[in-house]
Amino acid sequence: MDLEYLKKYGKIIGVDEAGRGPLAGPVVVGAVLLENIKQLNLLNKISNDSKKMSEKDRDIAFEIIMKNFKYSIKISSPEEIDMLNIFSATTLGIKRALNDFNIADKYVLIDGKNFKLNMNNYECIVKGDSKSKVIGAASILAKVFRDRYMKELDEEFPEYNFKKHKGYPTKEHIENIKKHGVKSFHRITFNPIKKLMLNKEIKFNKNEFDSMRLMRIGL
């Protein structure tokens, strides 16, 4: 489908996110600009839905994309996720990423559905990361960046074992939250964290959280 859009619009931008489901860490948005057939031929060799690739292949593709394409990687923080909700925080990340481009003469392809942007030259594509190589490239940037971010967080807070589960709601992660408490990098509006905090079943330092953020869950 990329070739069709490239011929029709001249330049296209693929956009995808990583990290909407975890209990901790930011949601990350990647955006990649596709400008010509040569670049598309390169993506056909290296790009795929990032979830279907090995970590090694994602890392290799990540470096190739950064060297050969104009791109942007932006985050929305756990606090923004709690204050806005995950969908709105993801939309904010998309807007931040697109602000790095002059999009007037480009067409934007966004993985997912229902995103509302103040522009006309875009469309949302369900499962776009498996249908479009440029969206797939954006998904690689987002996932590799987020995975590396969570590994760095793991070095500072090894008790949560982020290097293994990347903040997703695994049984181990939930047990570690119960044992070691909630930190500002957690998403407190997400269950089971919200429920555990309201029931006073886990510890947390109020000074780590903005009062408005705590009010969002009724504390």
CYANA upper distance limits for C-alpha pairs under 8 A (distance plus 0.5 A):
  1 MET  CA      5 TYR  CA      6.94
  1 MET  CA    131 LYS  CA      7.65
  1 MET  CA    132 SER  CA      6.76
  2 ASP  CA      6 LEU  CA      6.41
  2 ASP  CA     40 LEU  CA      8.18
  2 ASP  CA    132 SER  CA      6.45
  2 ASP  CA    133 LYS  CA      7.38
  2 ASP  CA    134 VAL  CA      7.73
  3 LEU  CA      7 LYS  CA      6.61
  3 LEU  CA     37 ILE  CA      8.09
  3 LEU  CA     40 LEU  CA      8.11
  4 GLU  CA      8 LYS  CA      6.73
  5 TYR  CA      9 TYR  CA      6.34
  5 TYR  CA     10 GLY  CA      8.06
  5 TYR  CA     12 ILE  CA      7.69
  6 LEU  CA     10 GLY  CA      5.43
  6 LEU  CA     11 LYS  CA      6.27
  6 LEU  CA     12 ILE  CA      6.84
  6 LEU  CA     34 LEU  CA      8.34
  6 LEU  CA     35 GLU  CA      8.07
  6 LEU  CA     36 ASN  CA      7.79
  6 LEU  CA     37 ILE  CA      8.48
  9 TYR  CA    105 ASP  CA      8.48
  9 TYR  CA    106 LYS  CA      7.16
  9 TYR  CA    107 TYR  CA      6.80
 10 GLY  CA     35 GLU  CA      7.31
 10 GLY  CA     36 ASN  CA      8.12
 10 GLY  CA    106 LYS  CA      7.62
 11 LYS  CA     33 LEU  CA      7.69
 11 LYS  CA     34 LEU  CA      6.32
 11 LYS  CA     35 GLU  CA      5.24
 11 LYS  CA     36 ASN  CA      7.77
 11 LYS  CA    105 ASP  CA      7.75
 11 LYS  CA    106 LYS  CA      5.49
 11 LYS  CA    107 TYR  CA      6.94
 12 ILE  CA     33 LEU  CA      6.41
 12 ILE  CA     34 LEU  CA      5.79
 12 ILE  CA     35 GLU  CA      7.22
 12 ILE  CA    106 LYS  CA      5.79
 12 ILE  CA    107 TYR  CA      5.17
 12 ILE  CA    108 VAL  CA      6.14
 12 ILE  CA    109 LEU  CA      7.71
 13 ILE  CA     31 ALA  CA      6.99
 13 ILE  CA     32 VAL  CA      5.92
 13 ILE  CA     33 LEU  CA      4.91
 13 ILE  CA     34 LEU  CA      6.50
 13 ILE  CA    106 LYS  CA      7.41
 13 ILE  CA    107 TYR  CA      6.68
 13 ILE  CA    108 VAL  CA      5.18
 13 ILE  CA    109 LEU  CA      6.54
 13 ILE  CA    134 VAL  CA      7.59
 13 ILE  CA    135 ILE  CA      8.31
 14 GLY  CA     31 ALA  CA      5.99
 14 GLY  CA     32 VAL  CA      5.77
 14 GLY  CA     33 LEU  CA      7.07
 14 GLY  CA     34 LEU  CA      8.23
 14 GLY  CA    108 VAL  CA      6.55
 14 GLY  CA    109 LEU  CA      5.42
 14 GLY  CA    110 ILE  CA      6.56
 14 GLY  CA    111 ASP  CA      8.42
 14 GLY  CA    134 VAL  CA      5.43
 14 GLY  CA    135 ILE  CA      4.71
 14 GLY  CA    136 GLY  CA      8.20
 14 GLY  CA    137 ALA  CA      7.99
 14 GLY  CA    138 ALA  CA      6.47
 15 VAL  CA     29 VAL  CA      7.57
 15 VAL  CA     30 GLY  CA      6.21
 15 VAL  CA     31 ALA  CA      4.93
 15 VAL  CA     32 VAL  CA      7.20
 15 VAL  CA     94 ILE  CA      7.84
 15 VAL  CA    108 VAL  CA      7.86
 15 VAL  CA    109 LEU  CA      6.61
 15 VAL  CA    110 ILE  CA      5.20
 15 VAL  CA    111 ASP  CA      6.74
 15 VAL  CA    134 VAL  CA      8.37
 15 VAL  CA    135 ILE  CA      5.95
 15 VAL  CA    138 ALA  CA      5.90
 15 VAL  CA    139 SER  CA      7.82
 16 ASP  CA     29 VAL  CA      6.24
 16 ASP  CA     30 GLY  CA      6.03
 16 ASP  CA     31 ALA  CA      7.18
 16 ASP  CA    110 ILE  CA      6.59
 16 ASP  CA    111 ASP  CA      5.75
 16 ASP  CA    129 ASP  CA      7.88
 16 ASP  CA    135 ILE  CA      6.62
 16 ASP  CA    136 GLY  CA      8.14
 16 ASP  CA    138 ALA  CA      5.84
 16 ASP  CA    139 SER  CA      5.50
 16 ASP  CA    142 ALA  CA      7.53
 17 GLU  CA     27 VAL  CA      7.41
 17 GLU  CA     28 VAL  CA      5.91
 17 GLU  CA     29 VAL  CA      4.73
 17 GLU  CA     30 GLY  CA      6.59
 17 GLU  CA     90 THR  CA      7.95
 17 GLU  CA    111 ASP  CA      8.32
 17 GLU  CA    138 ALA  CA      8.16
 17 GLU  CA    139 SER  CA      6.60
 17 GLU  CA    142 ALA  CA      6.21
 17 GLU  CA    143 LYS  CA      8.00
 18 ALA  CA     27 VAL  CA      6.42
 18 ALA  CA     28 VAL  CA      5.75
 18 ALA  CA     29 VAL  CA      7.00
 18 ALA  CA    139 SER  CA      7.40
 18 ALA  CA    142 ALA  CA      5.89
 18 ALA  CA    143 LYS  CA      5.74
 18 ALA  CA    146 ARG  CA      7.47
 19 GLY  CA     25 GLY  CA      8.35
 19 GLY  CA     26 PRO  CA      7.32
 19 GLY  CA     27 VAL  CA      5.18
 19 GLY  CA     28 VAL  CA      6.90
 19 GLY  CA    143 LYS  CA      8.23
 19 GLY  CA    146 ARG  CA      7.91
 20 ARG  CA     27 VAL  CA      6.22
 20 ARG  CA     86 ILE  CA      7.06
 20 ARG  CA     90 THR  CA      8.18
 21 GLY  CA    168 TYR  CA      7.04
 21 GLY  CA    169 PRO  CA      8.40
 22 PRO  CA    166 LYS  CA      8.07
 22 PRO  CA    167 GLY  CA      5.60
 22 PRO  CA    168 TYR  CA      4.37
 22 PRO  CA    169 PRO  CA      6.43
 23 LEU  CA    167 GLY  CA      6.08
 23 LEU  CA    168 TYR  CA      6.15
 23 LEU  CA    169 PRO  CA      6.39
 23 LEU  CA    186 HIS  CA      6.28
 23 LEU  CA    187 ARG  CA      5.86
 23 LEU  CA    188 ILE  CA      8.37
 23 LEU  CA    190 PHE  CA      7.01
 23 LEU  CA    193 ILE  CA      8.26
 24 ALA  CA     78 PRO  CA      7.44
 24 ALA  CA    166 LYS  CA      8.45
 24 ALA  CA    167 GLY  CA      5.29
 24 ALA  CA    168 TYR  CA      7.60
 24 ALA  CA    185 PHE  CA      6.08
 24 ALA  CA    186 HIS  CA      4.59
 24 ALA  CA    187 ARG  CA      6.04
 25 GLY  CA     77 SER  CA      7.49
 25 GLY  CA     78 PRO  CA      6.37
 25 GLY  CA    150 MET  CA      7.48
 25 GLY  CA    167 GLY  CA      7.07
 25 GLY  CA    185 PHE  CA      5.95
 25 GLY  CA    186 HIS  CA      6.83
 25 GLY  CA    187 ARG  CA      8.07
 26 PRO  CA     75 ILE  CA      6.56
 26 PRO  CA     76 SER  CA      6.04
 26 PRO  CA     77 SER  CA      5.08
 26 PRO  CA     78 PRO  CA      5.78
 26 PRO  CA     81 ILE  CA      8.38
 26 PRO  CA    146 ARG  CA      8.16
 26 PRO  CA    185 PHE  CA      8.43
 27 VAL  CA     75 ILE  CA      6.18
 27 VAL  CA     76 SER  CA      5.95
 27 VAL  CA     77 SER  CA      7.28
 27 VAL  CA     78 PRO  CA      8.23
 27 VAL  CA     89 ALA  CA      8.24
 27 VAL  CA     90 THR  CA      7.09
 27 VAL  CA     93 GLY  CA      8.28
 27 VAL  CA    146 ARG  CA      8.25
 28 VAL  CA     73 ILE  CA      7.53
 28 VAL  CA     74 LYS  CA      6.32
 28 VAL  CA     75 ILE  CA      4.94
 28 VAL  CA     76 SER  CA      7.09
 28 VAL  CA     90 THR  CA      8.28
 28 VAL  CA     93 GLY  CA      7.49
 28 VAL  CA    142 ALA  CA      5.94
 28 VAL  CA    143 LYS  CA      8.03
 28 VAL  CA    145 PHE  CA      8.12
 28 VAL  CA    146 ARG  CA      6.79
 29 VAL  CA     73 ILE  CA      6.17
 29 VAL  CA     74 LYS  CA      5.80
 29 VAL  CA     75 ILE  CA      6.61
 29 VAL  CA     90 THR  CA      7.91
 29 VAL  CA     93 GLY  CA      6.24
 29 VAL  CA     94 ILE  CA      6.52
 29 VAL  CA     97 ALA  CA      7.34
 29 VAL  CA    138 ALA  CA      8.24
 29 VAL  CA    139 SER  CA      8.44
 29 VAL  CA    142 ALA  CA      5.90
 30 GLY  CA     71 TYR  CA      7.89
 30 GLY  CA     72 SER  CA      6.31
 30 GLY  CA     73 ILE  CA      5.08
 30 GLY  CA     74 LYS  CA      7.16
 30 GLY  CA     94 ILE  CA      8.42
 30 GLY  CA     97 ALA  CA      7.39
 30 GLY  CA    138 ALA  CA      5.14
 30 GLY  CA    139 SER  CA      6.79
 30 GLY  CA    140 ILE  CA      8.34
 30 GLY  CA    141 LEU  CA      6.00
 30 GLY  CA    142 ALA  CA      5.22
 31 ALA  CA     71 TYR  CA      5.97
 31 ALA  CA     72 SER  CA      5.64
 31 ALA  CA     73 ILE  CA      6.99
 31 ALA  CA     97 ALA  CA      6.76
 31 ALA  CA     98 LEU  CA      7.68
 31 ALA  CA    135 ILE  CA      8.27
 31 ALA  CA    138 ALA  CA      5.46
 31 ALA  CA    141 LEU  CA      8.35
 32 VAL  CA     69 PHE  CA      7.21
 32 VAL  CA     70 LYS  CA      6.61
 32 VAL  CA     71 TYR  CA      4.95
 32 VAL  CA     72 SER  CA      7.18
 32 VAL  CA    134 VAL  CA      6.99
 32 VAL  CA    135 ILE  CA      8.01
 32 VAL  CA    137 ALA  CA      7.21
 32 VAL  CA    138 ALA  CA      6.00
 33 LEU  CA     69 PHE  CA      6.84
 33 LEU  CA     70 LYS  CA      5.97
 33 LEU  CA     71 TYR  CA      6.62
 33 LEU  CA    134 VAL  CA      8.09
 34 LEU  CA     39 GLN  CA      7.01
 34 LEU  CA     40 LEU  CA      7.43
 34 LEU  CA     69 PHE  CA      7.73
 34 LEU  CA    134 VAL  CA      7.23
 35 GLU  CA     39 GLN  CA      7.40
 36 ASN  CA     40 LEU  CA      7.00
 37 ILE  CA     41 ASN  CA      6.61
 38 LYS  CA     42 LEU  CA      6.97
 39 GLN  CA     43 LEU  CA      6.81
 39 GLN  CA     68 ASN  CA      8.29
 39 GLN  CA     69 PHE  CA      8.35
 40 LEU  CA     44 ASN  CA      6.64
 40 LEU  CA    133 LYS  CA      8.22
 40 LEU  CA    134 VAL  CA      8.35
 41 ASN  CA     45 LYS  CA      7.22
 42 LEU  CA     46 ILE  CA      7.10
 43 LEU  CA     47 SER  CA      5.49
 43 LEU  CA    133 LYS  CA      6.50
 43 LEU  CA    134 VAL  CA      7.53
 43 LEU  CA    137 ALA  CA      7.82
 44 ASN  CA    133 LYS  CA      6.99
 46 ILE  CA     61 ALA  CA      6.31
 47 SER  CA     61 ALA  CA      7.39
 47 SER  CA    133 LYS  CA      6.08
 47 SER  CA    134 VAL  CA      8.03
 47 SER  CA    136 GLY  CA      6.25
 47 SER  CA    137 ALA  CA      5.93
 47 SER  CA    140 ILE  CA      8.27
 48 ASN  CA     52 LYS  CA      7.60
 48 ASN  CA     53 MET  CA      7.58
 48 ASN  CA    129 ASP  CA      7.45
 48 ASN  CA    130 SER  CA      6.91
 48 ASN  CA    133 LYS  CA      6.61
 48 ASN  CA    136 GLY  CA      5.43
 48 ASN  CA    137 ALA  CA      7.35
 48 ASN  CA    140 ILE  CA      8.40
 49 ASP  CA     53 MET  CA      7.51
 49 ASP  CA    129 ASP  CA      5.37
 49 ASP  CA    130 SER  CA      5.50
 49 ASP  CA    136 GLY  CA      5.35
 49 ASP  CA    137 ALA  CA      8.31
 49 ASP  CA    139 SER  CA      7.19
 49 ASP  CA    140 ILE  CA      7.90
 50 SER  CA     58 ARG  CA      7.20
 50 SER  CA    129 ASP  CA      8.22
 50 SER  CA    136 GLY  CA      6.98
 50 SER  CA    137 ALA  CA      8.34
 50 SER  CA    139 SER  CA      6.22
 50 SER  CA    140 ILE  CA      5.50
 50 SER  CA    143 LYS  CA      7.50
 53 MET  CA     57 ASP  CA      6.64
 53 MET  CA     58 ARG  CA      6.65
 54 SER  CA     58 ARG  CA      6.68
 55 GLU  CA     59 ASP  CA      6.63
 56 LYS  CA     60 ILE  CA      6.83
 57 ASP  CA     61 ALA  CA      6.61
 58 ARG  CA     62 PHE  CA      6.40
 58 ARG  CA    140 ILE  CA      6.65
 58 ARG  CA    144 VAL  CA      7.32
 59 ASP  CA     63 GLU  CA      7.00
 59 ASP  CA    144 VAL  CA      7.22
 60 ILE  CA     64 ILE  CA      6.97
 61 ALA  CA     65 ILE  CA      6.54
 61 ALA  CA    137 ALA  CA      8.50
 61 ALA  CA    140 ILE  CA      7.88
 62 PHE  CA     66 MET  CA      6.78
 62 PHE  CA    137 ALA  CA      8.47
 62 PHE  CA    140 ILE  CA      6.77
 62 PHE  CA    141 LEU  CA      6.32
 62 PHE  CA    144 VAL  CA      7.60
 63 GLU  CA     67 LYS  CA      6.79
 64 ILE  CA     68 ASN  CA      6.65
 65 ILE  CA     69 PHE  CA      6.05
 65 ILE  CA    137 ALA  CA      7.70
 66 MET  CA     70 LYS  CA      7.71
 66 MET  CA     71 TYR  CA      7.40
 72 SER  CA     97 ALA  CA      5.90
 72 SER  CA     98 LEU  CA      8.09
 72 SER  CA    100 ASP  CA      7.04
 73 ILE  CA     97 ALA  CA      6.62
 73 ILE  CA    141 LEU  CA      7.62
 73 ILE  CA    142 ALA  CA      7.22
 73 ILE  CA    145 PHE  CA      8.47
 74 LYS  CA     93 GLY  CA      6.35
 74 LYS  CA     94 ILE  CA      8.22
 74 LYS  CA     96 ARG  CA      6.87
 74 LYS  CA     97 ALA  CA      6.09
 75 ILE  CA     93 GLY  CA      6.12
 76 SER  CA     80 GLU  CA      6.55
 76 SER  CA     81 ILE  CA      7.31
 76 SER  CA     89 ALA  CA      6.36
 76 SER  CA     90 THR  CA      7.30
 76 SER  CA     92 LEU  CA      7.55
 76 SER  CA     93 GLY  CA      6.07
 77 SER  CA     81 ILE  CA      6.73
 78 PRO  CA     82 ASP  CA      6.67
 78 PRO  CA    184 SER  CA      8.04
 78 PRO  CA    185 PHE  CA      6.34
 78 PRO  CA    186 HIS  CA      6.83
 78 PRO  CA    187 ARG  CA      5.89
 79 GLU  CA     83 MET  CA      6.62
 79 GLU  CA    184 SER  CA      8.13
 79 GLU  CA    185 PHE  CA      8.29
 79 GLU  CA    187 ARG  CA      7.67
 79 GLU  CA    213 ARG  CA      7.58
 80 GLU  CA     84 LEU  CA      6.28
 80 GLU  CA     85 ASN  CA      8.08
 80 GLU  CA     89 ALA  CA      6.64
 81 ILE  CA     85 ASN  CA      5.46
 81 ILE  CA     86 ILE  CA      5.50
 81 ILE  CA     88 SER  CA      8.17
 81 ILE  CA     89 ALA  CA      5.74
 81 ILE  CA    187 ARG  CA      7.56
 82 ASP  CA     86 ILE  CA      7.86
 82 ASP  CA    187 ARG  CA      6.58
 82 ASP  CA    188 ILE  CA      7.06
 82 ASP  CA    189 THR  CA      6.00
 82 ASP  CA    213 ARG  CA      7.09
 82 ASP  CA    216 ARG  CA      7.93
 83 MET  CA    212 MET  CA      8.41
 83 MET  CA    213 ARG  CA      6.61
 83 MET  CA    216 ARG  CA      7.47
 84 LEU  CA     88 SER  CA      6.22
 84 LEU  CA     89 ALA  CA      6.40
 85 ASN  CA     89 ALA  CA      6.58
 86 ILE  CA     90 THR  CA      6.52
 87 PHE  CA     91 THR  CA      6.74
 88 SER  CA     92 LEU  CA      6.66
 89 ALA  CA     93 GLY  CA      6.80
 90 THR  CA     94 ILE  CA      6.78
 91 THR  CA     95 LYS  CA      6.80
 91 THR  CA    115 PHE  CA      6.98
 91 THR  CA    116 LYS  CA      8.11
 91 THR  CA    117 LEU  CA      8.49
 92 LEU  CA     96 ARG  CA      6.71
 93 GLY  CA     97 ALA  CA      6.71
 94 ILE  CA     98 LEU  CA      6.71
 95 LYS  CA     99 ASN  CA      6.63
 95 LYS  CA    117 LEU  CA      8.10
 96 ARG  CA    100 ASP  CA      7.71
 97 ALA  CA    101 PHE  CA      8.33
 98 LEU  CA    102 ASN  CA      8.47
 98 LEU  CA    103 ILE  CA      7.80
102 ASN  CA    106 LYS  CA      8.30
103 ILE  CA    107 TYR  CA      7.76
106 LYS  CA    121 ASN  CA      7.74
107 TYR  CA    121 ASN  CA      5.66
107 TYR  CA    122 TYR  CA      6.10
108 VAL  CA    121 ASN  CA      6.79
108 VAL  CA    122 TYR  CA      4.90
108 VAL  CA    123 GLU  CA      7.01
109 LEU  CA    122 TYR  CA      6.33
109 LEU  CA    123 GLU  CA      5.92
109 LEU  CA    124 CYS  CA      6.54
109 LEU  CA    125 ILE  CA      7.41
109 LEU  CA    135 ILE  CA      7.48
110 ILE  CA    122 TYR  CA      7.95
110 ILE  CA    123 GLU  CA      6.72
110 ILE  CA    124 CYS  CA      5.18
110 ILE  CA    125 ILE  CA      6.52
110 ILE  CA    128 GLY  CA      7.66
110 ILE  CA    135 ILE  CA      7.56
111 ASP  CA    124 CYS  CA      6.27
111 ASP  CA    125 ILE  CA      5.59
111 ASP  CA    126 VAL  CA      6.40
111 ASP  CA    127 LYS  CA      6.70
111 ASP  CA    128 GLY  CA      5.18
111 ASP  CA    129 ASP  CA      6.73
111 ASP  CA    135 ILE  CA      7.20
112 GLY  CA    124 CYS  CA      6.11
112 GLY  CA    125 ILE  CA      5.88
112 GLY  CA    126 VAL  CA      5.04
112 GLY  CA    127 LYS  CA      6.86
112 GLY  CA    128 GLY  CA      7.34
113 LYS  CA    124 CYS  CA      5.60
113 LYS  CA    125 ILE  CA      6.81
113 LYS  CA    126 VAL  CA      6.49
114 ASN  CA    124 CYS  CA      7.50
115 PHE  CA    124 CYS  CA      7.49
124 CYS  CA    128 GLY  CA      8.46
127 LYS  CA    131 LYS  CA      7.20
128 GLY  CA    132 SER  CA      6.17
128 GLY  CA    135 ILE  CA      6.75
128 GLY  CA    136 GLY  CA      7.98
129 ASP  CA    133 LYS  CA      7.48
129 ASP  CA    134 VAL  CA      8.42
129 ASP  CA    135 ILE  CA      5.48
129 ASP  CA    136 GLY  CA      4.81
129 ASP  CA    137 ALA  CA      8.48
129 ASP  CA    139 SER  CA      7.16
130 SER  CA    136 GLY  CA      7.03
131 LYS  CA    135 ILE  CA      8.48
131 LYS  CA    136 GLY  CA      8.46
132 SER  CA    136 GLY  CA      6.55
133 LYS  CA    137 ALA  CA      6.56
134 VAL  CA    138 ALA  CA      6.87
135 ILE  CA    139 SER  CA      6.73
136 GLY  CA    140 ILE  CA      6.81
137 ALA  CA    141 LEU  CA      6.97
138 ALA  CA    142 ALA  CA      6.74
139 SER  CA    143 LYS  CA      6.51
140 ILE  CA    144 VAL  CA      6.45
141 LEU  CA    145 PHE  CA      6.45
142 ALA  CA    146 ARG  CA      6.59
143 LYS  CA    147 ASP  CA      6.47
144 VAL  CA    148 ARG  CA      6.62
145 PHE  CA    149 TYR  CA      6.65
146 ARG  CA    150 MET  CA      6.69
147 ASP  CA    151 LYS  CA      6.75
147 ASP  CA    163 LYS  CA      8.34
147 ASP  CA    166 LYS  CA      6.87
148 ARG  CA    152 GLU  CA      6.77
149 TYR  CA    153 LEU  CA      6.80
150 MET  CA    154 ASP  CA      6.59
150 MET  CA    162 PHE  CA      6.36
150 MET  CA    163 LYS  CA      6.83
150 MET  CA    166 LYS  CA      6.10
150 MET  CA    167 GLY  CA      7.86
151 LYS  CA    155 GLU  CA      7.03
151 LYS  CA    162 PHE  CA      6.71
151 LYS  CA    163 LYS  CA      5.22
151 LYS  CA    166 LYS  CA      7.94
152 GLU  CA    156 GLU  CA      7.39
153 LEU  CA    157 PHE  CA      6.55
153 LEU  CA    158 PRO  CA      8.37
153 LEU  CA    162 PHE  CA      7.53
154 ASP  CA    158 PRO  CA      5.24
154 ASP  CA    159 GLU  CA      8.29
154 ASP  CA    160 TYR  CA      7.50
154 ASP  CA    161 ASN  CA      6.50
154 ASP  CA    162 PHE  CA      5.49
154 ASP  CA    163 LYS  CA      6.25
157 PHE  CA    161 ASN  CA      8.16
158 PRO  CA    162 PHE  CA      7.68
159 GLU  CA    176 ASN  CA      7.58
159 GLU  CA    180 HIS  CA      7.89
160 TYR  CA    173 HIS  CA      6.87
160 TYR  CA    176 ASN  CA      6.10
160 TYR  CA    177 ILE  CA      7.68
160 TYR  CA    180 HIS  CA      8.35
161 ASN  CA    165 HIS  CA      7.50
161 ASN  CA    173 HIS  CA      7.96
162 PHE  CA    166 LYS  CA      5.13
162 PHE  CA    167 GLY  CA      6.17
165 HIS  CA    169 PRO  CA      8.48
165 HIS  CA    170 THR  CA      7.42
165 HIS  CA    173 HIS  CA      7.78
167 GLY  CA    173 HIS  CA      7.55
168 TYR  CA    173 HIS  CA      7.79
169 PRO  CA    173 HIS  CA      6.57
169 PRO  CA    174 ILE  CA      6.86
170 THR  CA    174 ILE  CA      6.82
171 LYS  CA    175 GLU  CA      6.69
172 GLU  CA    176 ASN  CA      6.64
173 HIS  CA    177 ILE  CA      6.71
174 ILE  CA    178 LYS  CA      6.81
174 ILE  CA    192 PRO  CA      8.43
175 GLU  CA    179 LYS  CA      6.69
176 ASN  CA    180 HIS  CA      6.32
176 ASN  CA    181 GLY  CA      8.12
177 ILE  CA    181 GLY  CA      5.41
177 ILE  CA    182 VAL  CA      6.51
177 ILE  CA    202 ILE  CA      7.98
178 LYS  CA    182 VAL  CA      8.46
178 LYS  CA    201 GLU  CA      7.94
178 LYS  CA    202 ILE  CA      5.93
178 LYS  CA    203 LYS  CA      8.29
179 LYS  CA    202 ILE  CA      8.13
180 HIS  CA    203 LYS  CA      8.08
181 GLY  CA    202 ILE  CA      6.05
181 GLY  CA    203 LYS  CA      5.24
181 GLY  CA    204 PHE  CA      6.04
182 VAL  CA    186 HIS  CA      6.89
182 VAL  CA    193 ILE  CA      8.37
182 VAL  CA    202 ILE  CA      7.66
182 VAL  CA    203 LYS  CA      6.93
182 VAL  CA    204 PHE  CA      5.63
182 VAL  CA    205 ASN  CA      8.42
183 LYS  CA    204 PHE  CA      7.14
183 LYS  CA    205 ASN  CA      8.14
183 LYS  CA    208 GLU  CA      7.61
184 SER  CA    208 GLU  CA      6.30
184 SER  CA    209 PHE  CA      6.69
187 ARG  CA    193 ILE  CA      8.02
188 ILE  CA    193 ILE  CA      6.12
188 ILE  CA    194 LYS  CA      5.75
188 ILE  CA    217 ILE  CA      7.99
189 THR  CA    193 ILE  CA      7.65
189 THR  CA    194 LYS  CA      5.83
189 THR  CA    216 ARG  CA      7.79
189 THR  CA    217 ILE  CA      6.63
190 PHE  CA    194 LYS  CA      6.21
191 ASN  CA    195 LYS  CA      6.45
191 ASN  CA    196 LEU  CA      8.46
192 PRO  CA    196 LEU  CA      6.58
193 ILE  CA    197 MET  CA      6.59
194 LYS  CA    198 LEU  CA      6.66
194 LYS  CA    217 ILE  CA      7.18
195 LYS  CA    199 ASN  CA      6.60
196 LEU  CA    200 LYS  CA      6.54
196 LEU  CA    201 GLU  CA      5.57
196 LEU  CA    202 ILE  CA      6.47
197 MET  CA    201 GLU  CA      6.59
197 MET  CA    202 ILE  CA      6.34
197 MET  CA    203 LYS  CA      8.04
198 LEU  CA    217 ILE  CA      8.22
198 LEU  CA    218 GLY  CA      8.05
198 LEU  CA    219 LEU  CA      7.67
205 ASN  CA    209 PHE  CA      8.03
206 LYS  CA    210 ASP  CA      8.42
209 PHE  CA    213 ARG  CA      7.05
209 PHE  CA    214 LEU  CA      7.24
210 ASP  CA    214 LEU  CA      7.10
211 SER  CA    215 MET  CA      6.66
212 MET  CA    216 ARG  CA      6.86
213 ARG  CA    217 ILE  CA      7.94
214 LEU  CA    218 GLY  CA      7.02
214 LEU  CA    219 LEU  CA      5.63
215 MET  CA    219 LEU  CA      5.56
